[in-house]
Amino acid sequence: ASSGRSIALEVDGDPRGTWDRDRLAQLASNLVGNACQHGAAGHQVHVRVDGRHADRVRLEVRNAGVIPRELLPRVFEPLQEGGTR
């Protein structure tokens, strides 16, 4: 289902490298999908790729949503959703 959300992409520097294309696609899809699904309505999702450093590339996904403090310790554990455990 489409969220109808606007997504802005910003790329700084050179993000090229030797990457696992399938895993990066899965990671980006999950992060952007979650940002669209759980972000505050009416706000754009921002995706930033920072390739300004020779030894790393940073991917940031931001929205106007807030992750409840009690979920922060386990937010990246598999199969976590909202306030359920």
PDB file with one MODEL, atoms N, CA, C and O in Angstrom:
MODEL        1
ATOM      1  N   ALA A   1       0.843  -1.181   0.000  1.00  0.00           N
ATOM      2  CA  ALA A   1       0.000   0.000   0.000  1.00  0.00           C
ATOM      3  C   ALA A   1       0.886   1.241   0.000  1.00  0.00           C
ATOM      4  O   ALA A   1       1.886   1.301   0.715  1.00  0.00           O
ATOM      5  N   SER A   2       0.521   2.204  -0.787  1.00  0.00           N
ATOM      6  CA  SER A   2       1.291   3.434  -0.880  1.00  0.00           C
ATOM      7  C   SER A   2       0.897   4.373   0.254  1.00  0.00           C
ATOM      8  O   SER A   2      -0.277   4.504   0.601  1.00  0.00           O
ATOM      9  N   SER A   3       1.915   5.024   0.823  1.00  0.00           N
ATOM     10  CA  SER A   3       1.647   5.963   1.912  1.00  0.00           C
ATOM     11  C   SER A   3       1.312   7.336   1.371  1.00  0.00           C
ATOM     12  O   SER A   3       0.798   8.180   2.104  1.00  0.00           O
ATOM     13  N   GLY A   4       1.597   7.579   0.080  1.00  0.00           N
ATOM     14  CA  GLY A   4       1.389   8.894  -0.489  1.00  0.00           C
ATOM     15  C   GLY A   4       2.381   9.910   0.038  1.00  0.00           C
ATOM     16  O   GLY A   4       2.205  11.113  -0.157  1.00  0.00           O
ATOM     17  N   ARG A   5       3.403   9.445   0.692  1.00  0.00           N
ATOM     18  CA  ARG A   5       4.388  10.307   1.330  1.00  0.00           C
ATOM     19  C   ARG A   5       5.440  10.756   0.325  1.00  0.00           C
ATOM     20  O   ARG A   5       5.846   9.981  -0.542  1.00  0.00           O
ATOM     21  N   SER A   6       5.877  11.995   0.437  1.00  0.00           N
ATOM     22  CA  SER A   6       6.943  12.544  -0.389  1.00  0.00           C
ATOM     23  C   SER A   6       8.288  12.163   0.224  1.00  0.00           C
ATOM     24  O   SER A   6       8.464  12.231   1.440  1.00  0.00           O
ATOM     25  N   ILE A   7       9.241  11.759  -0.630  1.00  0.00           N
ATOM     26  CA  ILE A   7      10.565  11.360  -0.169  1.00  0.00           C
ATOM     27  C   ILE A   7      11.605  12.241  -0.851  1.00  0.00           C
ATOM     28  O   ILE A   7      11.635  12.335  -2.078  1.00  0.00           O
ATOM     29  N   ALA A   8      12.453  12.883  -0.059  1.00  0.00           N
ATOM     30  CA  ALA A   8      13.533  13.723  -0.587  1.00  0.00           C
ATOM     31  C   ALA A   8      14.850  12.971  -0.435  1.00  0.00           C
ATOM     32  O   ALA A   8      15.131  12.415   0.626  1.00  0.00           O
ATOM     33  N   LEU A   9      15.657  12.954  -1.494  1.00  0.00           N
ATOM     34  CA  LEU A   9      16.955  12.286  -1.480  1.00  0.00           C
ATOM     35  C   LEU A   9      18.059  13.316  -1.625  1.00  0.00           C
ATOM     36  O   LEU A   9      18.009  14.170  -2.509  1.00  0.00           O
ATOM     37  N   GLU A  10      19.057  13.234  -0.755  1.00  0.00           N
ATOM     38  CA  GLU A  10      20.226  14.106  -0.800  1.00  0.00           C
ATOM     39  C   GLU A  10      21.463  13.215  -0.781  1.00  0.00           C
ATOM     40  O   GLU A  10      21.602  12.359   0.094  1.00  0.00           O
ATOM     41  N   VAL A  11      22.363  13.414  -1.744  1.00  0.00           N
ATOM     42  CA  VAL A  11      23.596  12.644  -1.806  1.00  0.00           C
ATOM     43  C   VAL A  11      24.767  13.614  -1.765  1.00  0.00           C
ATOM     44  O   VAL A  11      24.861  14.518  -2.595  1.00  0.00           O
ATOM     45  N   ASP A  12      25.661  13.425  -0.794  1.00  0.00           N
ATOM     46  CA  ASP A  12      26.870  14.231  -0.662  1.00  0.00           C
ATOM     47  C   ASP A  12      28.068  13.340  -0.944  1.00  0.00           C
ATOM     48  O   ASP A  12      28.123  12.208  -0.465  1.00  0.00           O
ATOM     49  N   GLY A  13      29.018  13.832  -1.708  1.00  0.00           N
ATOM     50  CA  GLY A  13      30.235  13.077  -1.964  1.00  0.00           C
ATOM     51  C   GLY A  13      29.999  11.921  -2.911  1.00  0.00           C
ATOM     52  O   GLY A  13      29.087  11.954  -3.738  1.00  0.00           O
ATOM     53  N   ASP A  14      30.828  10.898  -2.785  1.00  0.00           N
ATOM     54  CA  ASP A  14      30.817   9.736  -3.678  1.00  0.00           C
ATOM     55  C   ASP A  14      30.511   8.475  -2.879  1.00  0.00           C
ATOM     56  O   ASP A  14      31.392   7.970  -2.185  1.00  0.00           O
ATOM     57  N   PRO A  15      29.287   7.950  -2.956  1.00  0.00           N
ATOM     58  CA  PRO A  15      28.925   6.772  -2.169  1.00  0.00           C
ATOM     59  C   PRO A  15      29.296   5.439  -2.821  1.00  0.00           C
ATOM     60  O   PRO A  15      28.930   4.379  -2.316  1.00  0.00           O
ATOM     61  N   ARG A  16      30.015   5.489  -3.932  1.00  0.00           N
ATOM     62  CA  ARG A  16      30.357   4.233  -4.599  1.00  0.00           C
ATOM     63  C   ARG A  16      31.305   3.393  -3.753  1.00  0.00           C
ATOM     64  O   ARG A  16      32.147   3.917  -3.023  1.00  0.00           O
ATOM     65  N   GLY A  17      31.148   2.083  -3.868  1.00  0.00           N
ATOM     66  CA  GLY A  17      31.995   1.153  -3.137  1.00  0.00           C
ATOM     67  C   GLY A  17      31.629  -0.267  -3.517  1.00  0.00           C
ATOM     68  O   GLY A  17      30.828  -0.491  -4.424  1.00  0.00           O
ATOM     69  N   THR A  18      32.212  -1.213  -2.827  1.00  0.00           N
ATOM     70  CA  THR A  18      31.891  -2.623  -3.036  1.00  0.00           C
ATOM     71  C   THR A  18      30.883  -3.022  -1.971  1.00  0.00           C
ATOM     72  O   THR A  18      31.232  -3.214  -0.806  1.00  0.00           O
ATOM     73  N   TRP A  19      29.631  -3.143  -2.387  1.00  0.00           N
ATOM     74  CA  TRP A  19      28.537  -3.363  -1.444  1.00  0.00           C
ATOM     75  C   TRP A  19      27.777  -4.628  -1.819  1.00  0.00           C
ATOM     76  O   TRP A  19      27.840  -5.089  -2.959  1.00  0.00           O
ATOM     77  N   ASP A  20      27.068  -5.175  -0.860  1.00  0.00           N
ATOM     78  CA  ASP A  20      26.124  -6.265  -1.104  1.00  0.00           C
ATOM     79  C   ASP A  20      24.816  -5.606  -1.525  1.00  0.00           C
ATOM     80  O   ASP A  20      24.035  -5.159  -0.686  1.00  0.00           O
ATOM     81  N   ARG A  21      24.591  -5.552  -2.819  1.00  0.00           N
ATOM     82  CA  ARG A  21      23.464  -4.817  -3.388  1.00  0.00           C
ATOM     83  C   ARG A  21      22.116  -5.255  -2.805  1.00  0.00           C
ATOM     84  O   ARG A  21      21.277  -4.417  -2.475  1.00  0.00           O
ATOM     85  N   ASP A  22      21.915  -6.562  -2.680  1.00  0.00           N
ATOM     86  CA  ASP A  22      20.626  -7.059  -2.174  1.00  0.00           C
ATOM     87  C   ASP A  22      20.391  -6.661  -0.718  1.00  0.00           C
ATOM     88  O   ASP A  22      19.281  -6.273  -0.353  1.00  0.00           O
ATOM     89  N   ARG A  23      21.423  -6.755   0.111  1.00  0.00           N
ATOM     90  CA  ARG A  23      21.266  -6.391   1.526  1.00  0.00           C
ATOM     91  C   ARG A  23      21.054  -4.893   1.696  1.00  0.00           C
ATOM     92  O   ARG A  23      20.258  -4.469   2.534  1.00  0.00           O
ATOM     93  N   LEU A  24      21.768  -4.084   0.899  1.00  0.00           N
ATOM     94  CA  LEU A  24      21.569  -2.634   0.981  1.00  0.00           C
ATOM     95  C   LEU A  24      20.179  -2.248   0.505  1.00  0.00           C
ATOM     96  O   LEU A  24      19.544  -1.366   1.083  1.00  0.00           O
ATOM     97  N   ALA A  25      19.707  -2.900  -0.541  1.00  0.00           N
ATOM     98  CA  ALA A  25      18.347  -2.623  -1.023  1.00  0.00           C
ATOM     99  C   ALA A  25      17.324  -2.983   0.050  1.00  0.00           C
ATOM    100  O   ALA A  25      16.363  -2.245   0.265  1.00  0.00           O
ATOM    101  N   GLN A  26      17.528  -4.114   0.724  1.00  0.00           N
ATOM    102  CA  GLN A  26      16.622  -4.529   1.795  1.00  0.00           C
ATOM    103  C   GLN A  26      16.664  -3.532   2.954  1.00  0.00           C
ATOM    104  O   GLN A  26      15.622  -3.143   3.482  1.00  0.00           O
ATOM    105  N   LEU A  27      17.864  -3.123   3.343  1.00  0.00           N
ATOM    106  CA  LEU A  27      18.021  -2.156   4.425  1.00  0.00           C
ATOM    107  C   LEU A  27      17.326  -0.836   4.094  1.00  0.00           C
ATOM    108  O   LEU A  27      16.535  -0.331   4.891  1.00  0.00           O
ATOM    109  N   ALA A  28      17.619  -0.284   2.925  1.00  0.00           N
ATOM    110  CA  ALA A  28      17.028   0.991   2.530  1.00  0.00           C
ATOM    111  C   ALA A  28      15.515   0.882   2.420  1.00  0.00           C
ATOM    112  O   ALA A  28      14.789   1.774   2.858  1.00  0.00           O
ATOM    113  N   SER A  29      15.044  -0.208   1.837  1.00  0.00           N
ATOM    114  CA  SER A  29      13.595  -0.410   1.699  1.00  0.00           C
ATOM    115  C   SER A  29      12.914  -0.462   3.063  1.00  0.00           C
ATOM    116  O   SER A  29      11.864   0.150   3.259  1.00  0.00           O
ATOM    117  N   ASN A  30      13.509  -1.191   4.003  1.00  0.00           N
ATOM    118  CA  ASN A  30      12.930  -1.297   5.349  1.00  0.00           C
ATOM    119  C   ASN A  30      12.914   0.055   6.060  1.00  0.00           C
ATOM    120  O   ASN A  30      11.900   0.446   6.639  1.00  0.00           O
ATOM    121  N   LEU A  31      14.045   0.771   6.015  1.00  0.00           N
ATOM    122  CA  LEU A  31      14.121   2.053   6.716  1.00  0.00           C
ATOM    123  C   LEU A  31      13.170   3.088   6.115  1.00  0.00           C
ATOM    124  O   LEU A  31      12.454   3.776   6.843  1.00  0.00           O
ATOM    125  N   VAL A  32      13.166   3.195   4.798  1.00  0.00           N
ATOM    126  CA  VAL A  32      12.290   4.178   4.150  1.00  0.00           C
ATOM    127  C   VAL A  32      10.826   3.771   4.310  1.00  0.00           C
ATOM    128  O   VAL A  32       9.971   4.622   4.553  1.00  0.00           O
ATOM    129  N   GLY A  33      10.534   2.482   4.177  1.00  0.00           N
ATOM    130  CA  GLY A  33       9.163   2.008   4.367  1.00  0.00           C
ATOM    131  C   GLY A  33       8.651   2.298   5.767  1.00  0.00           C
ATOM    132  O   GLY A  33       7.516   2.746   5.933  1.00  0.00           O
ATOM    133  N   ASN A  34       9.486   2.044   6.786  1.00  0.00           N
ATOM    134  CA  ASN A  34       9.090   2.335   8.166  1.00  0.00           C
ATOM    135  C   ASN A  34       8.915   3.826   8.394  1.00  0.00           C
ATOM    136  O   ASN A  34       7.988   4.250   9.084  1.00  0.00           O
ATOM    137  N   ALA A  35       9.808   4.625   7.813  1.00  0.00           N
ATOM    138  CA  ALA A  35       9.697   6.082   7.962  1.00  0.00           C
ATOM    139  C   ALA A  35       8.393   6.582   7.340  1.00  0.00           C
ATOM    140  O   ALA A  35       7.729   7.458   7.895  1.00  0.00           O
ATOM    141  N   CYS A  36       8.036   6.027   6.200  1.00  0.00           N
ATOM    142  CA  CYS A  36       6.774   6.423   5.553  1.00  0.00           C
ATOM    143  C   CYS A  36       5.566   5.968   6.364  1.00  0.00           C
ATOM    144  O   CYS A  36       4.610   6.721   6.547  1.00  0.00           O
ATOM    145  N   GLN A  37       5.618   4.740   6.842  1.00  0.00           N
ATOM    146  CA  GLN A  37       4.479   4.164   7.570  1.00  0.00           C
ATOM    147  C   GLN A  37       4.270   4.803   8.941  1.00  0.00           C
ATOM    148  O   GLN A  37       3.133   5.033   9.350  1.00  0.00           O
ATOM    149  N   HIS A  38       5.357   5.089   9.650  1.00  0.00           N
ATOM    150  CA  HIS A  38       5.236   5.505  11.046  1.00  0.00           C
ATOM    151  C   HIS A  38       5.518   6.981  11.286  1.00  0.00           C
ATOM    152  O   HIS A  38       5.410   7.450  12.418  1.00  0.00           O
ATOM    153  N   GLY A  39       5.877   7.720  10.243  1.00  0.00           N
ATOM    154  CA  GLY A  39       6.158   9.149  10.410  1.00  0.00           C
ATOM    155  C   GLY A  39       4.881   9.954  10.571  1.00  0.00           C
ATOM    156  O   GLY A  39       3.783   9.472  10.291  1.00  0.00           O
ATOM    157  N   ALA A  40       5.041  11.170  11.019  1.00  0.00           N
ATOM    158  CA  ALA A  40       3.899  12.068  11.197  1.00  0.00           C
ATOM    159  C   ALA A  40       3.271  12.385   9.841  1.00  0.00           C
ATOM    160  O   ALA A  40       3.974  12.691   8.878  1.00  0.00           O
ATOM    161  N   ALA A  41       1.972  12.309   9.779  1.00  0.00           N
ATOM    162  CA  ALA A  41       1.235  12.570   8.531  1.00  0.00           C
ATOM    163  C   ALA A  41       1.542  13.964   8.010  1.00  0.00           C
ATOM    164  O   ALA A  41       1.686  14.912   8.781  1.00  0.00           O
ATOM    165  N   GLY A  42       1.640  14.073   6.690  1.00  0.00           N
ATOM    166  CA  GLY A  42       1.845  15.369   6.059  1.00  0.00           C
ATOM    167  C   GLY A  42       3.289  15.833   6.031  1.00  0.00           C
ATOM    168  O   GLY A  42       3.572  16.930   5.548  1.00  0.00           O
ATOM    169  N   HIS A  43       4.212  15.019   6.540  1.00  0.00           N
ATOM    170  CA  HIS A  43       5.622  15.404   6.566  1.00  0.00           C
ATOM    171  C   HIS A  43       6.425  14.538   5.610  1.00  0.00           C
ATOM    172  O   HIS A  43       6.162  13.345   5.456  1.00  0.00           O
ATOM    173  N   GLN A  44       7.397  15.151   4.978  1.00  0.00           N
ATOM    174  CA  GLN A  44       8.269  14.486   4.031  1.00  0.00           C
ATOM    175  C   GLN A  44       9.272  13.582   4.751  1.00  0.00           C
ATOM    176  O   GLN A  44       9.694  13.874   5.870  1.00  0.00           O
ATOM    177  N   VAL A  45       9.646  12.484   4.097  1.00  0.00           N
ATOM    178  CA  VAL A  45      10.715  11.617   4.576  1.00  0.00           C
ATOM    179  C   VAL A  45      12.003  12.066   3.880  1.00  0.00           C
ATOM    180  O   VAL A  45      12.023  12.263   2.665  1.00  0.00           O
ATOM    181  N   HIS A  46      13.063  12.224   4.651  1.00  0.00           N
ATOM    182  CA  HIS A  46      14.355  12.668   4.109  1.00  0.00           C
ATOM    183  C   HIS A  46      15.344  11.506   4.145  1.00  0.00           C
ATOM    184  O   HIS A  46      15.552  10.879   5.184  1.00  0.00           O
ATOM    185  N   VAL A  47      15.945  11.232   2.995  1.00  0.00           N
ATOM    186  CA  VAL A  47      16.976  10.204   2.882  1.00  0.00           C
ATOM    187  C   VAL A  47      18.262  10.917   2.487  1.00  0.00           C
ATOM    188  O   VAL A  47      18.306  11.640   1.492  1.00  0.00           O
ATOM    189  N   ARG A  48      19.307  10.704   3.280  1.00  0.00           N
ATOM    190  CA  ARG A  48      20.596  11.351   2.999  1.00  0.00           C
ATOM    191  C   ARG A  48      21.675  10.288   2.929  1.00  0.00           C
ATOM    192  O   ARG A  48      21.787   9.442   3.816  1.00  0.00           O
ATOM    193  N   VAL A  49      22.470  10.338   1.866  1.00  0.00           N
ATOM    194  CA  VAL A  49      23.611   9.445   1.696  1.00  0.00           C
ATOM    195  C   VAL A  49      24.857  10.320   1.741  1.00  0.00           C
ATOM    196  O   VAL A  49      25.022  11.221   0.918  1.00  0.00           O
ATOM    197  N   ASP A  50      25.726  10.052   2.700  1.00  0.00           N
ATOM    198  CA  ASP A  50      26.942  10.846   2.874  1.00  0.00           C
ATOM    199  C   ASP A  50      28.149  10.000   2.487  1.00  0.00           C
ATOM    200  O   ASP A  50      28.545   9.090   3.215  1.00  0.00           O
ATOM    201  N   GLY A  51      28.728  10.314   1.329  1.00  0.00           N
ATOM    202  CA  GLY A  51      29.901   9.607   0.847  1.00  0.00           C
ATOM    203  C   GLY A  51      31.131  10.489   0.833  1.00  0.00           C
ATOM    204  O   GLY A  51      32.018  10.305   0.000  1.00  0.00           O
ATOM    205  N   ARG A  52      31.194  11.447   1.748  1.00  0.00           N
ATOM    206  CA  ARG A  52      32.311  12.392   1.774  1.00  0.00           C
ATOM    207  C   ARG A  52      33.588  11.818   2.381  1.00  0.00           C
ATOM    208  O   ARG A  52      34.656  12.410   2.229  1.00  0.00           O
ATOM    209  N   HIS A  53      33.498  10.678   3.065  1.00  0.00           N
ATOM    210  CA  HIS A  53      34.670  10.084   3.711  1.00  0.00           C
ATOM    211  C   HIS A  53      35.110   8.852   2.928  1.00  0.00           C
ATOM    212  O   HIS A  53      34.274   8.050   2.511  1.00  0.00           O
ATOM    213  N   ALA A  54      36.404   8.698   2.728  1.00  0.00           N
ATOM    214  CA  ALA A  54      36.936   7.611   1.909  1.00  0.00           C
ATOM    215  C   ALA A  54      36.708   6.231   2.532  1.00  0.00           C
ATOM    216  O   ALA A  54      36.666   5.239   1.804  1.00  0.00           O
ATOM    217  N   ASP A  55      36.560   6.141   3.855  1.00  0.00           N
ATOM    218  CA  ASP A  55      36.474   4.847   4.529  1.00  0.00           C
ATOM    219  C   ASP A  55      35.069   4.423   4.938  1.00  0.00           C
ATOM    220  O   ASP A  55      34.898   3.372   5.556  1.00  0.00           O
ATOM    221  N   ARG A  56      34.050   5.234   4.601  1.00  0.00           N
ATOM    222  CA  ARG A  56      32.691   4.860   4.997  1.00  0.00           C
ATOM    223  C   ARG A  56      31.658   5.675   4.219  1.00  0.00           C
ATOM    224  O   ARG A  56      31.948   6.732   3.658  1.00  0.00           O
ATOM    225  N   VAL A  57      30.458   5.141   4.215  1.00  0.00           N
ATOM    226  CA  VAL A  57      29.299   5.842   3.663  1.00  0.00           C
ATOM    227  C   VAL A  57      28.210   5.772   4.729  1.00  0.00           C
ATOM    228  O   VAL A  57      27.988   4.727   5.341  1.00  0.00           O
ATOM    229  N   ARG A  58      27.550   6.879   4.937  1.00  0.00           N
ATOM    230  CA  ARG A  58      26.506   6.945   5.963  1.00  0.00           C
ATOM    231  C   ARG A  58      25.156   7.134   5.283  1.00  0.00           C
ATOM    232  O   ARG A  58      25.018   7.960   4.381  1.00  0.00           O
ATOM    233  N   LEU A  59      24.165   6.366   5.720  1.00  0.00           N
ATOM    234  CA  LEU A  59      22.796   6.474   5.236  1.00  0.00           C
ATOM    235  C   LEU A  59      21.930   6.941   6.393  1.00  0.00           C
ATOM    236  O   LEU A  59      21.911   6.315   7.454  1.00  0.00           O
ATOM    237  N   GLU A  60      21.215   8.039   6.190  1.00  0.00           N
ATOM    238  CA  GLU A  60      20.298   8.551   7.208  1.00  0.00           C
ATOM    239  C   GLU A  60      18.895   8.603   6.619  1.00  0.00           C
ATOM    240  O   GLU A  60      18.701   9.039   5.484  1.00  0.00           O
ATOM    241  N   VAL A  61      17.930   8.156   7.396  1.00  0.00           N
ATOM    242  CA  VAL A  61      16.521   8.252   7.013  1.00  0.00           C
ATOM    243  C   VAL A  61      15.820   8.965   8.159  1.00  0.00           C
ATOM    244  O   VAL A  61      15.878   8.521   9.306  1.00  0.00           O
ATOM    245  N   ARG A  62      15.161  10.064   7.844  1.00  0.00           N
ATOM    246  CA  ARG A  62      14.498  10.870   8.883  1.00  0.00           C
ATOM    247  C   ARG A  62      13.047  11.137   8.503  1.00  0.00           C
ATOM    248  O   ARG A  62      12.699  11.285   7.332  1.00  0.00           O
ATOM    249  N   ASN A  63      12.230  11.192   9.525  1.00  0.00           N
ATOM    250  CA  ASN A  63      10.844  11.617   9.355  1.00  0.00           C
ATOM    251  C   ASN A  63      10.472  12.477  10.555  1.00  0.00           C
ATOM    252  O   ASN A  63      11.298  12.726  11.433  1.00  0.00           O
ATOM    253  N   ALA A  64       9.243  12.922  10.583  1.00  0.00           N
ATOM    254  CA  ALA A  64       8.803  13.787  11.675  1.00  0.00           C
ATOM    255  C   ALA A  64       8.177  12.984  12.808  1.00  0.00           C
ATOM    256  O   ALA A  64       7.527  13.553  13.685  1.00  0.00           O
ATOM    257  N   GLY A  65       8.367  11.674  12.795  1.00  0.00           N
ATOM    258  CA  GLY A  65       7.810  10.837  13.851  1.00  0.00           C
ATOM    259  C   GLY A  65       8.717  10.792  15.067  1.00  0.00           C
ATOM    260  O   GLY A  65       9.854  11.262  15.027  1.00  0.00           O
ATOM    261  N   VAL A  66       8.203  10.223  16.144  1.00  0.00           N
ATOM    262  CA  VAL A  66       8.954  10.078  17.391  1.00  0.00           C
ATOM    263  C   VAL A  66       8.864   8.622  17.827  1.00  0.00           C
ATOM    264  O   VAL A  66       7.775   8.053  17.900  1.00  0.00           O
ATOM    265  N   ILE A  67      10.012   8.025  18.116  1.00  0.00           N
ATOM    266  CA  ILE A  67      10.030   6.661  18.648  1.00  0.00           C
ATOM    267  C   ILE A  67       9.908   6.759  20.162  1.00  0.00           C
ATOM    268  O   ILE A  67      10.722   7.424  20.803  1.00  0.00           O
ATOM    269  N   PRO A  68       8.902   6.104  20.747  1.00  0.00           N
ATOM    270  CA  PRO A  68       8.757   6.166  22.200  1.00  0.00           C
ATOM    271  C   PRO A  68      10.025   5.680  22.903  1.00  0.00           C
ATOM    272  O   PRO A  68      10.622   4.683  22.496  1.00  0.00           O
ATOM    273  N   ARG A  69      10.430   6.379  23.948  1.00  0.00           N
ATOM    274  CA  ARG A  69      11.676   6.094  24.674  1.00  0.00           C
ATOM    275  C   ARG A  69      11.775   4.623  25.092  1.00  0.00           C
ATOM    276  O   ARG A  69      12.860   4.044  25.040  1.00  0.00           O
ATOM    277  N   GLU A  70      10.674   4.021  25.498  1.00  0.00           N
ATOM    278  CA  GLU A  70      10.720   2.641  25.973  1.00  0.00           C
ATOM    279  C   GLU A  70      11.014   1.640  24.854  1.00  0.00           C
ATOM    280  O   GLU A  70      11.410   0.508  25.132  1.00  0.00           O
ATOM    281  N   LEU A  71      10.825   2.040  23.593  1.00  0.00           N
ATOM    282  CA  LEU A  71      11.124   1.148  22.474  1.00  0.00           C
ATOM    283  C   LEU A  71      12.562   1.264  21.964  1.00  0.00           C
ATOM    284  O   LEU A  71      13.035   0.375  21.257  1.00  0.00           O
ATOM    285  N   LEU A  72      13.253   2.333  22.308  1.00  0.00           N
ATOM    286  CA  LEU A  72      14.603   2.562  21.789  1.00  0.00           C
ATOM    287  C   LEU A  72      15.581   1.405  22.026  1.00  0.00           C
ATOM    288  O   LEU A  72      16.343   1.082  21.115  1.00  0.00           O
ATOM    289  N   PRO A  73      15.598   0.765  23.205  1.00  0.00           N
ATOM    290  CA  PRO A  73      16.574  -0.316  23.414  1.00  0.00           C
ATOM    291  C   PRO A  73      16.390  -1.509  22.476  1.00  0.00           C
ATOM    292  O   PRO A  73      17.337  -2.265  22.256  1.00  0.00           O
ATOM    293  N   ARG A  74      15.188  -1.692  21.920  1.00  0.00           N
ATOM    294  CA  ARG A  74      14.953  -2.877  21.094  1.00  0.00           C
ATOM    295  C   ARG A  74      14.411  -2.553  19.700  1.00  0.00           C
ATOM    296  O   ARG A  74      13.919  -3.443  19.005  1.00  0.00           O
ATOM    297  N   VAL A  75      14.496  -1.303  19.294  1.00  0.00           N
ATOM    298  CA  VAL A  75      13.876  -0.889  18.037  1.00  0.00           C
ATOM    299  C   VAL A  75      14.445  -1.621  16.818  1.00  0.00           C
ATOM    300  O   VAL A  75      13.736  -1.783  15.824  1.00  0.00           O
ATOM    301  N   PHE A  76      15.703  -2.066  16.867  1.00  0.00           N
ATOM    302  CA  PHE A  76      16.282  -2.747  15.713  1.00  0.00           C
ATOM    303  C   PHE A  76      16.335  -4.263  15.875  1.00  0.00           C
ATOM    304  O   PHE A  76      16.970  -4.947  15.072  1.00  0.00           O
ATOM    305  N   GLU A  77      15.681  -4.792  16.897  1.00  0.00           N
ATOM    306  CA  GLU A  77      15.566  -6.230  17.026  1.00  0.00           C
ATOM    307  C   GLU A  77      14.574  -6.735  15.975  1.00  0.00           C
ATOM    308  O   GLU A  77      13.601  -6.043  15.675  1.00  0.00           O
ATOM    309  N   PRO A  78      14.798  -7.919  15.412  1.00  0.00           N
ATOM    310  CA  PRO A  78      13.872  -8.442  14.412  1.00  0.00           C
ATOM    311  C   PRO A  78      12.454  -8.606  14.957  1.00  0.00           C
ATOM    312  O   PRO A  78      12.253  -8.930  16.128  1.00  0.00           O
ATOM    313  N   LEU A  79      11.503  -8.380  14.100  1.00  0.00           N
ATOM    314  CA  LEU A  79      10.079  -8.615  14.373  1.00  0.00           C
ATOM    315  C   LEU A  79       9.506  -7.758  15.484  1.00  0.00           C
ATOM    316  O   LEU A  79       8.570  -8.178  16.165  1.00  0.00           O
ATOM    317  N   GLN A  80      10.051  -6.557  15.682  1.00  0.00           N
ATOM    318  CA  GLN A  80       9.491  -5.622  16.655  1.00  0.00           C
ATOM    319  C   GLN A  80       8.583  -4.656  15.901  1.00  0.00           C
ATOM    320  O   GLN A  80       8.916  -4.209  14.804  1.00  0.00           O
ATOM    321  N   GLU A  81       7.444  -4.339  16.491  1.00  0.00           N
ATOM    322  CA  GLU A  81       6.515  -3.420  15.878  1.00  0.00           C
ATOM    323  C   GLU A  81       5.794  -2.648  16.960  1.00  0.00           C
ATOM    324  O   GLU A  81       5.254  -3.231  17.900  1.00  0.00           O
ATOM    325  N   GLY A  82       5.788  -1.343  16.824  1.00  0.00           N
ATOM    326  CA  GLY A  82       5.046  -0.501  17.760  1.00  0.00           C
ATOM    327  C   GLY A  82       5.330  -0.830  19.199  1.00  0.00           C
ATOM    328  O   GLY A  82       6.490  -0.984  19.581  1.00  0.00           O
ATOM    329  N   GLY A  83       4.292  -0.943  20.013  1.00  0.00           N
ATOM    330  CA  GLY A  83       4.450  -1.198  21.439  1.00  0.00           C
ATOM    331  C   GLY A  83       4.281  -2.658  21.805  1.00  0.00           C
ATOM    332  O   GLY A  83       4.098  -2.975  22.980  1.00  0.00           O
ATOM    333  N   THR A  84       4.336  -3.557  20.832  1.00  0.00           N
ATOM    334  CA  THR A  84       4.121  -4.979  21.134  1.00  0.00           C
ATOM    335  C   THR A  84       5.441  -5.694  21.311  1.00  0.00           C
ATOM    336  O   THR A  84       6.460  -5.303  20.744  1.00  0.00           O
ATOM    337  N   ARG A  85       5.408  -6.723  22.088  1.00  0.00           N
ATOM    338  CA  ARG A  85       6.602  -7.560  22.296  1.00  0.00           C
ATOM    339  C   ARG A  85       6.185  -8.971  22.535  1.00  0.00           C
ATOM    340  O   ARG A  85       7.033  -9.841  22.733  1.00  0.00           O
TER     341      ARG A  85
ENDMDL
END
